[in-house]
Amino acid sequence: MRALLLLLLGLVTASDLAFAQMKLPSKATPGASEVRYFTAIDGLMGGNADVILKETRQGKTVTSAVLDVCYPIEKGSDRKDRFVANLAVSGQNLTGSTQSLGEKLPVTVKLARKATGDSFEFRGQITVGQKVTEVASTDNSDLSEKEFLDNQTSEDGVTPQPKDFTEVSPESVGVKVKLDAALDFLKGLKGEAVEVGLSSLTISCDALRAGEQTINLTVDPERASALLAKAKSAPGIVSAGWTTGSVEMDRTIRFAAGEWRDGDRISKDRIATAVAGVLSKTLTAKQTGAAWNANTGKLKLTLKRPSQTYPALGLTDSIEVTALVSPDKPGATDRLMLWISSPVTTTTDESPGPKLNLSEGASGEEEGGEPEDDNGSVAALAMEFKGQRWDADKSVWK
């Protein structure tokens, strides 16, 4: 009898436990809040705008929206302005007002949003200052927040501490600076032996949104570390380091620094003489000039030879080659790197008397194409300097 009672008690306990662990069906919850993005609205601001429309939705209903528009200050201008407007939502209507961040112009937004299947259309007006833009944009697709964030890139290409100069260029420096500190930083470069990349002065839409821009500088590799140290001490600097530049590894050699240094300085005159001697042989030409650029540290070599295009005319080939010598990595090292450009040849008539005027290509012919053959100049330089060349397949010096 006692055994039977214990058995019944065990069954009841197990039943209660199982019931407690059961998940009862819950009531249906309304649609969860979701953020969606439009990163392209066709035709907005005359088709020249960089647009981000952020919507917060409850199910299919938009509960709030923010419109971020970056656009040229004038048609065709590289200068940009931007406004960010919080939009009120009333049914299909999105409205709001704000002020542009750069020119401080009043902005009003009146848009009607309509879902059409899997896409959306926007119609209405955006007024900036006195200028009214009519919006009539159809077939727009939206993105999830994850898709939007995955498409955002913040890579500036600046490497503060590279292990060597195989992936960044020794003469090319990038300084990321806060927008409100950029002008003072640039003014501080006046009178410095450095070149500022003109294109990096243009403030892009990404820079406006990030509040930072990257200034690209070209400097003699022997002064790059000092320039970076000075830049990092300036107000508003976010980061500073080396970036990609003119050096191509397949046209670069590495060699022992010993005999090519005068104390702590690179013996540029001896290097120029050696490079010119090799190129004179490989290009079958006579050196006519050699000059080091005080700002960039680059060597410009010029050579001339009789042109074989039409020998009887006595034409002349003028050849220009650029070279750069630097340590093979930042800091102390016993190795140097030497890069040379592909030769650029111009053919002219330098014979006595009246000249034959020559053009470089037939009308309509495409420019560019394959670089000129240097007749083994890089290999010959490697032999002259007892140097190594870069193995791109194995990413090592050989």
C-alpha positions in Angstrom: 0.0 0.0 0.0 2.8 2.4 1.0 4.6 1.5 -2.3 1.5 2.3 -4.3 1.1 5.7 -2.6 4.8 6.6 -3.4 4.3 5.6 -7.0 1.2 7.8 -7.4 2.9 10.8 -5.7 5.9 10.4 -8.1 3.5 10.5 -11.1 1.8 13.6 -9.9 5.1 15.4 -9.3 6.4 14.5 -12.8 3.1 15.6 -14.3 3.2 19.0 -12.5 6.9 19.5 -13.6 6.0 18.7 -17.2 3.1 21.1 -17.1 5.2 23.9 -15.6 7.8 23.4 -18.4 5.2 23.7 -21.2 5.2 27.0 -23.2 1.7 28.3 -23.4 0.9 30.2 -26.6 1.4 34.0 -26.2 -0.8 36.7 -27.6 0.3 38.0 -31.0 2.6 41.0 -30.7 2.4 44.0 -33.0 5.2 44.4 -35.6 8.6 45.1 -34.1 10.3 48.4 -34.6 12.7 48.3 -37.5 15.2 50.7 -39.1 15.4 50.9 -42.9 17.6 53.0 -45.2 17.4 54.5 -48.7 20.8 55.4 -50.0 19.7 56.4 -53.5 16.7 58.5 -54.5 16.9 59.0 -58.2 16.7 62.6 -59.4 17.0 64.2 -55.9 18.7 67.6 -56.1 19.0 67.3 -59.9 20.6 63.9 -59.6 23.7 65.3 -58.0 22.9 64.5 -54.4 24.4 61.9 -52.0 21.3 60.9 -50.0 20.6 58.9 -46.9 17.0 58.6 -45.8 16.7 56.7 -42.5 13.2 55.4 -41.6 12.0 53.9 -38.3 9.0 51.6 -38.9 6.5 49.8 -36.8 5.5 47.0 -39.1 4.9 48.8 -42.4 4.1 52.2 -40.8 6.8 54.8 -40.7 7.0 56.4 -37.3 10.0 58.7 -37.8 12.5 59.7 -40.5 15.7 61.6 -41.0 16.9 62.9 -44.4 20.6 63.5 -44.8 21.5 65.2 -48.1 25.0 66.2 -49.3 25.1 68.1 -52.6 27.3 70.5 -54.7 27.0 74.1 -53.6 26.8 75.0 -57.3 26.2 72.8 -60.3 29.5 71.2 -61.3 31.3 72.4 -58.2 33.5 70.1 -56.1 32.5 72.1 -53.0 29.7 70.4 -51.0 27.1 71.5 -48.5 24.8 69.3 -46.5 21.6 69.3 -44.5 20.1 66.9 -42.0 16.4 67.2 -41.5 14.2 65.4 -38.9 11.0 64.7 -40.8 7.5 64.6 -39.3 5.4 61.7 -40.5 1.7 62.2 -41.3 0.3 59.2 -43.3 2.3 59.2 -46.5 3.7 62.8 -46.0 7.2 63.5 -44.7 7.9 67.1 -43.8 10.5 69.1 -42.0 12.8 72.1 -42.0 16.4 72.8 -41.0 19.4 74.8 -42.0 22.3 73.7 -44.3 25.5 73.1 -42.3 27.9 74.9 -44.6 26.2 77.9 -46.2 23.6 78.2 -43.4 20.7 78.3 -45.9 17.1 77.6 -44.8 15.8 74.2 -45.9 12.3 72.9 -46.2 11.3 69.3 -47.2 7.9 68.3 -48.4 7.7 64.7 -49.7 5.0 62.2 -50.3 6.1 58.6 -49.9 4.3 55.7 -51.6 5.0 52.0 -51.5 4.6 50.3 -54.9 5.1 46.6 -54.6 8.7 46.0 -53.5 9.8 49.5 -54.3 8.9 53.1 -53.2 8.3 56.4 -54.9 8.9 59.9 -53.6 7.3 63.1 -54.9 7.4 66.6 -53.6 9.7 69.6 -53.2 13.0 70.4 -51.4 13.8 74.1 -51.0 17.3 75.2 -50.1 17.6 79.0 -49.8 15.7 80.3 -52.8 16.2 77.2 -55.0 13.3 74.8 -55.3 14.0 71.2 -56.4 11.0 69.2 -57.7 11.2 65.5 -56.6 9.7 62.8 -58.7 11.6 59.6 -57.9 10.3 56.1 -58.6 11.5 52.6 -58.2 13.6 53.1 -55.0 14.8 50.2 -52.9 15.5 50.2 -49.2 18.1 48.4 -47.1 18.1 46.8 -43.7 20.3 48.4 -41.0 22.8 45.6 -41.4 23.0 46.0 -45.1 23.5 49.7 -44.7 26.3 49.4 -42.2 28.0 46.7 -44.2 28.2 49.2 -47.1 29.8 51.9 -45.1 33.5 52.1 -45.5 35.8 54.2 -43.3 39.2 53.0 -44.6 41.5 55.9 -45.2 44.5 54.0 -46.3 46.7 55.6 -43.6 49.2 53.2 -41.8 50.7 54.8 -38.8 53.4 52.2 -38.2 54.1 50.1 -41.3 56.6 47.2 -40.9 58.2 48.3 -44.2 57.6 50.1 -47.4 56.3 47.2 -49.5 52.6 48.1 -49.1 52.8 51.8 -48.5 55.0 54.3 -50.3 57.9 56.0 -48.4 57.2 59.5 -49.8 53.4 59.4 -49.5 51.9 60.6 -46.2 48.3 60.9 -45.1 47.0 63.0 -42.2 43.4 62.6 -41.0 42.3 65.8 -39.3 39.0 67.1 -37.9 37.2 69.5 -40.3 37.3 72.4 -37.9 41.1 72.0 -37.5 41.9 71.4 -41.2 42.4 75.0 -42.2 44.9 75.7 -39.4 46.8 72.5 -40.2 47.1 73.4 -43.9 48.2 77.0 -43.1 50.9 75.4 -40.9 52.3 73.7 -44.0 53.0 76.9 -45.8 56.7 77.3 -46.4 57.3 73.6 -45.7 59.2 71.5 -48.2 56.2 69.3 -48.9 53.6 69.0 -51.6 49.8 68.9 -50.7 47.6 66.8 -52.9 45.1 69.2 -54.4 42.4 66.6 -54.7 42.6 65.9 -51.0 41.5 69.5 -50.2 38.1 68.7 -51.6 35.8 67.8 -48.7 33.8 64.8 -49.8 30.3 63.8 -48.5 31.8 61.0 -46.5 34.2 63.5 -44.9 31.3 65.9 -44.1 29.4 63.1 -42.4 32.5 61.8 -40.5 33.6 65.4 -39.6 37.1 64.4 -40.7 39.2 64.6 -43.9 42.5 63.0 -45.0 45.1 65.4 -46.4 47.6 63.6 -48.7 51.1 64.9 -48.7 54.3 64.0 -50.7 57.6 64.6 -48.9 61.2 63.5 -49.2 61.3 60.1 -47.5 64.2 61.2 -45.3 62.0 63.9 -43.8 58.7 61.9 -43.7 59.1 60.7 -40.0 59.8 64.2 -38.8 56.8 65.6 -40.7 54.6 62.9 -39.2 55.8 63.6 -35.7 55.1 67.3 -36.2 51.7 66.6 -37.7 50.6 64.3 -34.8 51.3 67.1 -32.3 49.0 69.5 -34.1 45.4 70.2 -32.8 42.6 68.1 -34.3 44.7 65.3 -35.7 43.0 62.0 -35.7 45.7 59.8 -37.2 48.8 60.2 -39.4 51.0 57.7 -41.3 52.1 56.5 -44.7 49.8 55.7 -47.6 50.1 54.3 -51.1 52.0 56.5 -53.6 54.2 56.3 -56.7 56.3 53.3 -55.7 55.5 50.1 -57.6 57.2 47.0 -56.2 57.8 45.4 -59.6 60.0 48.4 -60.5 61.8 48.6 -57.1 65.1 47.1 -55.9 66.5 46.8 -52.3 70.2 47.0 -51.6 72.7 47.4 -48.8 72.9 51.0 -47.6 76.6 51.1 -46.6 78.5 52.6 -49.6 75.5 54.7 -50.6 75.4 56.8 -47.4 77.3 59.8 -46.2 77.0 59.5 -42.5 73.3 59.4 -41.7 72.3 60.9 -45.1 71.7 59.1 -48.4 74.4 60.0 -50.9 71.9 61.1 -53.6 74.5 62.5 -56.0 76.3 59.1 -56.2 73.0 57.3 -56.6 72.0 59.7 -59.4 75.3 59.1 -61.2 75.0 55.3 -60.9 71.3 55.3 -62.1 72.1 57.6 -65.0 75.0 55.4 -66.0 72.9 52.2 -66.1 70.0 53.9 -68.0 72.4 55.4 -70.5 73.4 51.8 -71.4 69.9 50.1 -71.3 68.1 52.9 -73.1 71.1 53.7 -75.5 70.8 57.4 -74.7 73.0 60.2 -73.3 72.1 61.9 -70.0 71.2 65.5 -70.4 69.9 66.4 -66.9 69.5 65.2 -63.3 67.6 67.1 -60.6 66.3 66.1 -57.2 63.0 67.7 -56.1 63.5 69.3 -52.8 59.9 68.8 -51.7 59.3 65.2 -52.8 62.8 63.7 -52.8 62.3 62.4 -56.4 65.0 62.4 -59.0 64.2 63.5 -62.5 66.6 62.1 -65.1 66.5 63.2 -68.8 68.3 61.5 -71.6 68.4 61.9 -75.4 69.1 59.6 -78.4 68.5 59.6 -82.1 65.0 58.5 -82.9 64.6 55.3 -84.9 61.0 56.3 -86.0 62.2 57.7 -89.3 66.1 57.8 -89.2 66.5 59.8 -92.3 64.7 62.8 -90.7 67.2 63.0 -87.9 64.6 63.2 -85.1 65.4 63.1 -81.4 63.9 61.0 -78.6 63.8 62.9 -75.3 63.4 60.3 -72.4 62.3 61.2 -68.9 62.6 58.8 -65.9 61.7 59.5 -62.3 63.4 57.7 -59.5 63.0 57.6 -55.7 65.5 56.3 -53.1 64.6 55.8 -49.4 65.1 53.5 -46.5 63.3 50.2 -46.9 61.3 50.8 -43.7 60.7 53.5 -41.1 63.3 53.8 -38.4 66.8 52.4 -38.3 67.7 50.1 -41.2 70.8 49.1 -43.1 68.9 48.7 -46.4 67.7 51.2 -49.1 65.1 51.0 -51.7 65.3 52.4 -55.3 62.3 52.8 -57.5 62.3 54.0 -61.1 59.3 54.9 -63.3 58.7 53.6 -66.8 60.4 55.8 -69.3 58.4 58.5 -71.0 59.6 59.3 -74.5 58.9 62.4 -76.6 60.0 62.7 -80.2 60.9 66.1 -81.6 62.8 67.6 -84.5 65.9 69.2 -83.2 67.8 69.3 -86.5 69.2 72.7 -87.8 66.9 74.9 -89.8 63.1 74.7 -90.1 61.5 72.1 -87.8 59.0 69.4 -88.5 56.1 69.8 -86.1 55.1 66.4 -84.7 52.0 65.3 -82.7 52.0 62.3 -80.3 49.0 60.4 -81.8 46.4 60.4 -84.5 43.2 62.4 -83.8 40.8 60.4 -81.7 43.4 57.8 -80.7 43.0 56.7 -77.1 45.7 57.9 -74.6 47.4 55.6 -72.1 48.0 51.9 -72.9 51.0 49.8 -72.0 54.0 51.5 -70.4 57.1 51.9 -72.6 59.7 49.1 -72.6 62.7 50.0 -70.5 64.9 47.4 -72.1 65.7 45.6 -68.8 66.6 48.7 -66.8 65.3 47.5 -63.5 67.2 44.2 -63.7 70.3 46.1 -64.8 70.0 48.4 -61.7 69.6 45.4 -59.5 73.0 44.1 -60.8 74.6 47.5 -60.5 73.5 48.0 -56.8 73.9 44.3 -56.0 70.3 44.4 -55.0 67.2 42.3 -54.6 63.9 42.4 -56.5 60.4 41.9 -55.1 58.7 38.5 -55.6 55.0 39.4 -55.8 53.9 35.7 -55.7 55.7 35.0 -52.4 55.7 38.6 -51.0 59.4 38.5 -50.2 62.6 40.0 -51.5 64.6 37.6 -53.7 
